[in-house]
Amino acid sequence: MTGHHVIVRGASKRYGSLEALCGIDLDLAAGSFTVLLGPSGSGKSTLLRSIAGVEKLDGGTIHFGPRTISDRQTHVKPEKRALAMVFQDYALWPHLTVRQNVAYALRRRRLGGQEAGRRVESMLERVGLGAKSGSYPHELSGGQQQRVALARAIVGEPELILFDEPLSNLDADLREHLRLEIATLTRETGATALYITHDQSEAFALADEVAILNAGVIEQRGSAESIFRHPATPFVARFTGLAGSFEGVAVHVSDDTAKLQVGEHVLTTAAGRGLGVGDTAEVLVRPTATRLETVDATGPHDGSRHRLPSRIVDVAYRGRGYDHVVDTGHGLLAAVFDERPWTRGAACVASIDPAGMIAFSANV
């Protein structure tokens, strides 16, 4: 099967004085897996529910390929959109067994008999719940209930699957297992997928493309790698993971790079949009750009890394090693990783890769 090609143009939605969507444009290629990433209140749930047909837009249009789904004159009902949804609270019928919950999706499509039974049993085996087909939702764990919800969504072979933060109620280990199942099963169907979350690691692991929302606006779209390496705004950089930041003054800007005076140091960084010479700027540092070195191991400064005399503030064990909070004298850096723990209060050098730093003007 081929998934919907979803085309959203100028989507706007208000709730009283709150503008939840501010003229959003979004394209979902047929069969693609797109993740909407953003904090609570960013508009991602409103956009998802508008595509589902649960919410009506105040302005703008939604098309599935050449078919108009929503505009000023048209609002196709959710059940006529050939889509399925997976919710964070599972939304299972409590009085129906696992088999009956999954089969309900086929009843709505008027598919019954032996073919429906075969599909349901096959899908339950696929999600590892064949032995639980006669159980009721209250007899299942949270992870098992979410697998039922996933099976119900996929068994009807929808052309679009919408995921409304389906893993947020589960513990970390189970989230990882179910994330893999969602990614694998959804791609096997060929359906287009739209998934919303506030978890950056979840978004980056799942998506073909990520769209980052903030206050009803898509601030940046692209692959996980392009967004992480080249954030378009300070918000995008912060939301996708920072160790910390410094304040400085831009003394040179050329193409995509800049030199910033930060205290007595001149730091080479990537240049954010709109940065100019003389601007006060915020230098944002990715955790992956940082490492710890001893004071006597700094060696000559060759420009390949910036080395800032620092002090260990705190240390936390993370299983694979230790994360450190480091005071550079110009700002704190968190999540500085090392395989061994450093002593709190110890002198060190924070070594930073310029490729993991980007400066944005504070003047705009």
N, C-alpha and C positions, 0 to 999 in steps of 0.2 A: 504494500500500500504506500501511497505518497501522502505526506502531511500537508496541512494547509500552508499556503504562503500568506502570512498575516501582514497587513499593511495598515499602520495607524498614522493618521495625519491630523495634526493640530488638536490633539485630544485635550479637552479642558473640563474641569469638574470643580464645583464649589460646594462646600457645606457651610452655609451661612457666610460669615466673613472669611472663612478659611479657604484658600485656593489650593486644593489638593493636587490638581494637575494643571500645568501652565503651558498649554499648547505643545504637547509632546508629539514628536514624530518617532516611529519605531517600525522597523522591518524585521520580520522573522522569516528567514528562508525556509522553504519546505524541507522538513526532516532535520532541521537544526535544533540545537539545545542551547537556549539563551537563558541567562540568569540575570534577574533584576536584583541588584545589591544596593542596600541603603539602610539608614537607621529608621527607627520607628517614626512615623509621621512624614516620611519622605515621599509618599504617594505610590509606592510599589503595589500595595494591596488594592488600592483604588484602580490602578491601571489593569491589574490582573482581573479584577471583578468586572471591569468594563468590557474587557475582551471576552469574558465568560458570558456576559449579558445579564449579570446580577445587578449591575449598576448601569444607569443610563447617562451617557455623556451630556454635558451642557453644550458642548461645541466640538467640532471635529468629526472625523469619519473613521470607520473601521471596515476594511475589506478582507475577505478570505479569497485570495486570487481575484478574479473578476467580479466576484459576488459581493454586493453591498450588504454589510451586516448591521451597520449603525451609521445613521446620519440624521439630519433634522426630520426627515419624513419616515425613516425606517428604523425599526428595532426588532431584529430577529430574536425570538425567544431562545433561552439557553439550550433547551432540549432539541432545538432545530439547528444547532451549530456544529454538530458532529465532534463534540469535545467531551473530555472527562476531567474531573478535578480530584486532587488528593489533598486533604486538609490536615492541619497539624493536630486536630482533635479527633481524627479518624472518621467521624461521621458515619458509623456503622449502625444498622438497625439492631437494637438490643434483643428483640424478640425473634430474630432470624438466626439460623446457624451460619457458620462460615460459608458452607456451600450455597445456602440461600442468599446470603449477602452478595456473593460474587455473581450468582446467576441472575440477580435482580437487574444488572446492567444489560443482560441479554433479553430479559423480558421486556424492557423498555424499547428494545429494537425489534420486538416481535419475533425473536428467534427462540424456538423451543425444541422439545423432543431430544432424540439421541445426539444430534449435533451440538446442542447447547450443553448437554451433560458431558460430552467428550471434551468440549472446550474448557468447561469449569474444572473438571478433574485434572486436565493437563496443566492448567494455569496454577492450580493449588500445588501440584507436584513441583512446578517450576519455582515457586516461592518457598518451598520447603514446608508446606502445611497440609500435605495430603493426608496425614494421620489425624489432623484436627478438623476435618471437613464437617463433622457432626457436632462440633463444640459451639458454644455461644460466646459472643464477644467478652462477657464478664469473666469467662474462664481462661482468657488469653492474657499474656503479658502485653505491655505497650508495644514492643517491637513486633509481636505476632499480629496485633491488631493493625499496625501500619502496613504489614505485608498483605493482610486481607484487603485493605483499602487500595493498595497498589495493584493487586490482582484484579479487583473489581474495575479499576480504571482501565487496565490494559485489555481485559478479556473481550470487551466490546469493539476492539479495533478502531478507536477514535482517530481522527486526523489531527487533533490537537490535544495535548495533555498539559493541564495547568497544575502546578504544585505550589501550595500556599504554606510555606515554611514547614514541610512535613516532618522534619527531624528535630524540631526545637524542643519537644517534650521528652526526648530520649537521652540516655546517658552517653558519654563520649564514645565509649567502645562500640556501643550498638549503632550510634550515628554513623560511624565509619563503615560498618558492615552494610547498613541499609543504603548508604550513599552509593556504594559500589553496585548494589542490586538495582537501584533506581537508574543509574547511568547505563548499565548493561541492558536491562529489560526494555527501557524506553528506546534506546537506539536500535534494538532488534526489531521493534515494531515498525520503524520508519516514520512514526508520528513526529510532528513538530512539538517541541517542548518549551514551555515557559515556566521558570522556577523562581520563586522569590525567597530571599534570605537576608539576614543582617550579618551573616558570618562570612568573612572574607575567604577563609581557607576552604569552606564548603563551596563557595561560588567558583573559586579558581580551579578546584578539583573537578567540578562537574561540567563547566561551560565550554561550548565552542566559542561563544561570545558573551561578554559581560557588559551590562549597561548599568552605570552607577547613577542613582537618583539622589537628589537633594532638594528638599522644599518644592517638590512638584516639577523639577526640571532634570533632564538627563544631562549630567555634567560631562560624561565621557562614555564612549562605547568602543569596544575592540576586544582583542584576545587578552587573556589574563596576563600574558607576558608583556604585551605592549603597554597595558595600563600600569603594570607594576614598574616597568622600566621608564616610562615616559608619562607620568601623571600630568593631566592638563591643568589642574587647579590644586591649591593647597588642600581643599577638602578631600579630593580624590587621593592625594598622597597620604593624608592622615588616616583616612578610612581604610586604606589598604595596607597599613602597617608602618609605623615609625619607631625608631629607637629614641629620637628626641630632635631638638632643633637648637640652632644658634641664631643670634642676631648679628648682622654685619652691614657693611656698606659696599655696594658694587663699585669697584675701581676700574673694572674692564669688562666689557661684554662684546663677544664676537660669535656670530652664528648661534650655535646652541650651547656655548659654554660661557662661563663668567668667572671672574676672580673677585673674591669678597674679602674685605679687611675685617677680620674677627679678632678683636683685641690686638695682640702683637703678631698674629698669624695671618697670612694670605692664603685662602683656601680656593682651590679650583673646583667648580661645581658645574652641573648642568644648569642652563638658564631657563627659568620658567617664562611663560608668555608675558610680555609687557615689561620685562626687567630692563632698566636703563642705567647708565653710569650715574653715580651719585645717589641712587635710590637706597633708602634703608630697606634691607631685605631680611627675610627669614630663610635660613638654610635648613632644609629638612633632610634628615639622615635615616636611611633604611637600616634595620637591624642586620641584614645580610652584609652590609658594607663594613661592619665593625669587627675588631678583634683586639685582644689584649696582648701587650708585650711588656717585658720587664724594662725598667728604666735604663739599664746598661746594655740593652739589645737594640736600641733605636737605630744606631748606625748613621751614616750620612743621609741627608734628605735628598732623594733623587727625583721627587715629584710624583712617584708612582703611588704613594700613599701619604696621607697627612698624619702626623704623629703629634698628639697633644698630651703634655704631662697631665696626669689625672690621679684620682684617688678612688679606691673601692668604697662605695657607700653601703651596698647590700649584696647578698648572694642568695640564690634559691636553686635547689636541686630540681631538675626537670627530666630525670630518667636517663636521657641520652648524655647528660652532662649538666652544666650549671649556667644559669643566666645571672648576669651581674648588673647592678646599677652603678654607674660610674660618673663622678663629678669631674668635668673637664676644666672647671673654672669659668667656662663660658655657657654652661648649661649641662643638664643631666642627660646621660644616655642610658636607656633601659634595655634589657634583653641582649646585653653583650655576652655572647656565648663563649665558653671555654670548656674543654673536657675535664679540667680540674678546678676545684674551688680556690678562689683567691681570698685572702684574709680581709675582713672588714677593716677599713682604715689604711690598707697597704697602698704604697705609692706604685703607680703603673704608668703605662703609656697607652692611650686609646689610639689605635691605628685604624684609619678610615680610608676606604677606597673612594676616590673622587667620583667614580661612576655610580656610586650609590647615594649621591648627594644632589639635591636640586634646590635652587634659590628662587623664591618668588618675591616680587616687590611688595613691600608693605604700604606703598604709596597709591595703590590702585584698589 
